[in-house]
Amino acid sequence: MKFFEHVRVSKKIFFILSLGILGACTQEKSVSTTQSDPFANPQWIDLSYAFDSTTLYWPNNPDGFQHRVDAEGVTDLGYYYSSYTILTPEHGGTHLDAPIHFYEKGETVDELPLSKLTGEAVVIDVSELALADRDYLVDSAAILSWEAEHGKIPEQAMVFFHTGYGKFYPDREKYFGTAKTGTEAIPELHFPGIQPETALWLAKSRNVKAVGLDTPSLDYGQSKDFAAHQALMGNQIPGFENVANLDLLPPTGIYVIALPMKIKGGSGGPLRIIATVLD
């Protein structure tokens, strides 16, 4: 009997010690998780412009943003009620370019996986060169210079180019390079973009998953063939255009959520994009 009592006591002690160790480990894990959780108290930065009557669209686009009042005011039953209709082209204001925009077999807006619209991001500041030359093209030399200081762009990161042109939005003349609208404005467009060879290099050599910038287009204003669009979207890489507040972000340590309106079969759509800095 004493042997079995000894076994029972030993099992009891082992059980108590096990609970203590498990509790300590759980507590330690909880504290560690809390301390290292970058989303414990995130400070979000809005990278989107509001959609309203000042929203900028491509100069020859026949329509702009419309916000029509369908109902607004106190009803016969005494409560307030409002409802509106919005009308907007897919491409304008802060918006997404889905791969199908320039690639026949590309993903549409609703087909884009959320993994391409969320994740780690970097911001490459080219504003000094871009503000000095409205036809500036971001080249691989600018990116390699940035990498020399901040490290190689991580695999499957989003890349944003801060050209400084966001400070002109929504002044059409300063932002587009001309105040004209219609087809006659197209030859007079002057704003920075991405060199087509560099866009392809980002896709192939850096394996990025999205590219954005604070100008009207991934291609510069004088582009005729939108080759930067073709290079990125031919590799199923979406683009973000007219991105706001890139000057508020550091070069690295950023997490971005970029969610467009989920338009079935869409080539693009209005985008609400936000970022937080990971401590």
C-alpha positions as CSV (number, residue, x, y, z in Angstrom):
1,M,0.0,0.0,0.0
2,K,2.8,2.4,0.9
3,F,4.3,2.0,-2.6
4,F,1.0,2.9,-4.3
5,E,0.5,5.8,-1.9
6,H,4.0,7.0,-2.7
7,V,3.1,6.8,-6.4
8,R,-0.1,8.8,-5.9
9,V,1.7,11.5,-3.9
10,S,4.5,11.7,-6.6
11,K,1.9,12.0,-9.3
12,K,0.1,14.8,-7.4
13,I,3.4,16.7,-6.9
14,F,4.3,16.3,-10.5
15,F,0.8,17.5,-11.6
16,I,1.1,20.6,-9.3
17,L,4.6,21.4,-10.6
18,S,3.4,20.9,-14.2
19,L,0.6,23.4,-13.7
20,G,3.0,25.9,-12.2
21,I,5.5,25.6,-15.1
22,L,2.7,25.8,-17.6
23,G,1.2,28.8,-16.0
24,A,4.6,30.5,-15.8
25,C,5.2,29.8,-19.5
26,T,1.8,31.0,-20.5
27,Q,2.3,34.2,-18.5
28,E,5.7,34.7,-20.0
29,K,4.3,34.1,-23.5
30,S,1.5,36.5,-22.9
31,V,3.8,39.3,-21.7
32,S,6.2,38.7,-24.6
33,T,3.3,38.7,-27.2
34,T,1.9,41.9,-25.7
35,Q,5.3,43.6,-25.8
36,S,6.1,42.6,-29.3
37,D,2.7,43.0,-30.9
38,P,3.0,45.9,-33.4
39,F,-0.7,46.2,-33.7
40,A,-1.4,46.5,-29.9
41,N,-2.0,50.3,-30.3
42,P,-1.6,51.2,-34.0
43,Q,-1.5,54.8,-35.2
44,W,-3.0,54.7,-38.7
45,I,-2.1,57.2,-41.4
46,D,-4.6,57.8,-44.1
47,L,-3.0,57.6,-47.6
48,S,-6.3,58.4,-49.4
49,Y,-7.8,61.6,-50.7
50,A,-11.5,62.1,-50.1
51,F,-13.8,61.7,-53.2
52,D,-15.7,64.9,-53.9
53,S,-16.2,67.6,-56.5
54,T,-12.4,68.3,-56.5
55,T,-11.3,64.7,-57.2
56,L,-9.0,64.6,-60.2
57,Y,-9.5,62.2,-63.1
58,W,-7.6,61.8,-66.4
59,P,-8.1,64.9,-68.4
60,N,-10.1,63.3,-71.3
61,N,-12.4,61.4,-68.9
62,P,-15.9,62.7,-69.7
63,D,-17.2,62.1,-66.1
64,G,-16.0,63.1,-62.7
65,F,-17.2,62.2,-59.2
66,Q,-20.9,62.8,-58.5
67,H,-22.6,62.5,-55.2
68,R,-26.3,62.8,-55.8
69,V,-28.8,63.3,-53.0
70,D,-31.7,60.8,-53.1
71,A,-33.0,61.6,-49.6
72,E,-31.9,64.0,-46.9
73,G,-33.9,65.4,-44.0
74,V,-36.5,64.6,-41.4
75,T,-39.1,62.1,-42.6
76,D,-42.9,62.4,-42.1
77,L,-42.5,60.0,-39.1
78,G,-40.1,62.5,-37.4
79,Y,-36.7,60.8,-37.8
80,Y,-33.7,61.9,-39.9
81,Y,-32.8,59.9,-42.9
82,S,-30.2,60.4,-45.7
83,S,-29.2,58.3,-48.7
84,Y,-27.1,59.2,-51.8
85,T,-26.1,57.8,-55.1
86,I,-22.4,58.0,-56.2
87,L,-21.2,58.0,-59.8
88,T,-17.5,57.7,-60.5
89,P,-15.1,56.3,-63.2
90,E,-12.9,53.4,-61.9
91,H,-9.7,55.4,-62.3
92,G,-9.5,58.7,-60.5
93,G,-8.6,60.1,-57.1
94,T,-6.8,57.6,-54.9
95,H,-7.4,54.4,-56.7
96,L,-6.2,50.9,-57.7
97,D,-5.2,49.7,-61.1
98,A,-5.9,46.0,-61.3
99,P,-3.6,43.9,-63.6
100,I,-6.4,43.5,-66.2
101,H,-6.1,47.3,-66.7
102,F,-3.2,46.6,-69.1
103,Y,-3.0,42.8,-69.3
104,E,-5.7,40.8,-71.0
105,K,-5.2,37.8,-68.7
106,G,-4.7,40.0,-65.6
107,E,-6.6,39.7,-62.3
108,T,-9.7,41.9,-62.0
109,V,-10.4,43.9,-58.9
110,D,-12.5,41.2,-57.3
111,E,-10.0,38.5,-58.1
112,L,-7.0,40.2,-56.4
113,P,-6.0,38.2,-53.4
114,L,-5.9,40.2,-50.1
115,S,-2.3,39.2,-49.7
116,K,-1.5,41.6,-52.6
117,L,-3.3,44.4,-50.9
118,T,-1.9,44.1,-47.4
119,G,1.6,43.8,-45.9
120,E,5.0,45.2,-45.5
121,A,5.9,48.3,-47.4
122,V,8.8,50.6,-48.1
123,V,8.8,54.3,-49.2
124,I,11.5,55.5,-51.6
125,D,11.9,59.3,-51.6
126,V,12.7,60.6,-55.0
127,S,11.2,64.0,-54.4
128,E,14.4,66.1,-54.8
129,L,14.9,64.8,-58.3
130,A,11.2,64.7,-59.2
131,L,10.4,68.2,-58.1
132,A,13.3,69.5,-60.2
133,D,12.1,67.8,-63.3
134,R,8.4,67.3,-64.1
135,D,9.4,64.5,-66.6
136,Y,11.5,62.6,-64.1
137,L,11.6,58.8,-64.4
138,V,12.4,56.7,-61.4
139,D,15.3,54.4,-62.4
140,S,17.0,51.4,-60.8
141,A,19.9,53.7,-59.8
142,A,17.6,55.6,-57.5
143,I,16.4,52.4,-55.9
144,L,19.8,50.9,-55.5
145,S,20.9,54.1,-53.8
146,W,18.0,53.8,-51.4
147,E,18.9,50.1,-50.8
148,A,22.5,51.1,-50.0
149,E,21.2,53.0,-47.1
150,H,18.2,51.0,-46.0
151,G,18.8,47.5,-47.2
152,K,17.4,45.4,-50.0
153,I,13.7,45.7,-50.6
154,P,12.1,42.7,-48.9
155,E,10.5,39.9,-51.0
156,Q,6.8,40.5,-51.6
157,A,6.8,44.0,-50.3
158,M,4.8,47.0,-51.5
159,V,6.9,49.8,-52.9
160,F,5.9,53.4,-52.8
161,F,7.6,56.3,-54.5
162,H,7.4,59.7,-52.9
163,T,7.8,62.2,-55.7
164,G,6.5,65.2,-53.7
165,Y,3.7,65.9,-56.1
166,G,1.1,65.0,-53.6
167,K,1.5,68.5,-52.2
168,F,-0.1,69.9,-55.4
169,Y,-3.3,67.8,-55.2
170,P,-6.0,68.7,-56.1
171,D,-4.6,71.7,-58.1
172,R,-5.0,70.3,-61.6
173,E,-2.5,72.6,-63.3
174,K,0.3,71.9,-60.7
175,Y,-0.5,68.2,-60.4
176,F,-0.9,67.3,-64.1
177,G,1.3,70.0,-65.5
178,T,-1.7,71.6,-67.4
179,A,-5.0,73.1,-66.4
180,K,-6.6,71.9,-69.7
181,T,-9.1,69.1,-69.9
182,G,-10.1,66.9,-72.8
183,T,-7.9,65.3,-75.5
184,E,-6.0,68.5,-76.1
185,A,-4.6,68.2,-72.5
186,I,-2.9,64.9,-73.1
187,P,0.2,66.2,-75.0
188,E,0.7,68.7,-72.2
189,L,0.8,66.3,-69.3
190,H,4.0,66.6,-67.3
191,F,4.5,64.7,-64.1
192,P,7.0,62.0,-62.9
193,G,6.6,58.3,-63.3
194,I,8.5,55.0,-63.3
195,Q,10.9,54.0,-66.0
196,P,9.5,50.9,-67.8
197,E,12.7,49.0,-67.5
198,T,12.7,49.8,-63.7
199,A,9.1,48.6,-63.4
200,L,10.1,45.3,-65.0
201,W,13.2,45.1,-62.7
202,L,11.0,45.6,-59.6
203,A,8.8,42.7,-60.8
204,K,11.6,40.3,-61.7
205,S,14.5,41.2,-59.5
206,R,12.7,42.4,-56.4
207,N,9.5,40.3,-56.6
208,V,7.4,43.2,-55.3
209,K,3.6,42.6,-54.9
210,A,2.3,46.2,-55.5
211,V,3.6,49.6,-56.5
212,G,2.2,53.0,-55.7
213,L,3.1,56.7,-56.0
214,D,1.8,60.2,-55.4
215,T,1.2,61.1,-59.1
216,P,-1.7,60.6,-61.5
217,S,-0.1,57.5,-63.1
218,L,2.6,54.9,-62.8
219,D,3.9,56.1,-66.1
220,Y,5.1,59.7,-66.5
221,G,2.9,62.3,-68.2
222,Q,4.5,62.1,-71.6
223,S,4.1,58.3,-71.9
224,K,2.4,57.2,-75.1
225,D,2.4,53.4,-74.5
226,F,2.1,53.2,-70.7
227,A,5.0,50.7,-70.7
228,A,5.5,50.8,-66.9
229,H,1.8,49.8,-66.5
230,Q,2.4,47.0,-69.0
231,A,5.5,45.7,-67.2
232,L,3.9,45.6,-63.8
233,M,0.5,44.3,-64.7
234,G,1.9,41.8,-67.1
235,N,3.3,40.3,-64.0
236,Q,0.0,40.5,-62.1
237,I,1.2,43.4,-59.9
238,P,-1.4,46.0,-59.0
239,G,-0.7,49.7,-58.9
240,F,-1.9,52.5,-56.5
241,E,-2.1,56.0,-58.0
242,N,-2.8,59.4,-56.4
243,V,-1.6,58.2,-53.0
244,A,-1.7,60.8,-50.3
245,N,0.6,61.6,-47.4
246,L,3.6,59.6,-48.3
247,D,5.7,62.3,-46.8
248,L,4.4,61.2,-43.4
249,L,5.9,57.7,-43.6
250,P,9.5,56.6,-42.9
251,P,11.5,54.6,-45.5
252,T,10.9,51.2,-43.8
253,G,9.0,49.5,-41.0
254,I,5.5,50.2,-42.6
255,Y,2.4,48.0,-42.8
256,V,-0.2,48.9,-45.4
257,I,-3.8,48.0,-46.0
258,A,-5.1,49.0,-49.4
259,L,-8.7,47.9,-50.0
260,P,-10.5,49.0,-53.2
261,M,-14.2,48.9,-53.8
262,K,-14.8,45.2,-54.8
263,I,-16.1,45.7,-58.3
264,K,-16.9,42.5,-60.1
265,G,-14.7,42.4,-63.3
266,G,-13.3,45.8,-62.5
267,S,-10.1,47.2,-64.1
268,G,-9.7,49.5,-61.1
269,G,-11.6,51.3,-58.4
270,P,-11.6,53.8,-55.6
271,L,-9.1,52.9,-52.9
272,R,-9.0,53.4,-49.2
273,I,-5.4,52.9,-48.3
274,I,-4.0,53.3,-44.8
275,A,-0.6,52.6,-43.2
276,T,0.9,52.2,-39.8
277,V,4.5,52.3,-38.6
278,L,5.7,49.1,-37.0
279,D,7.8,49.9,-33.9
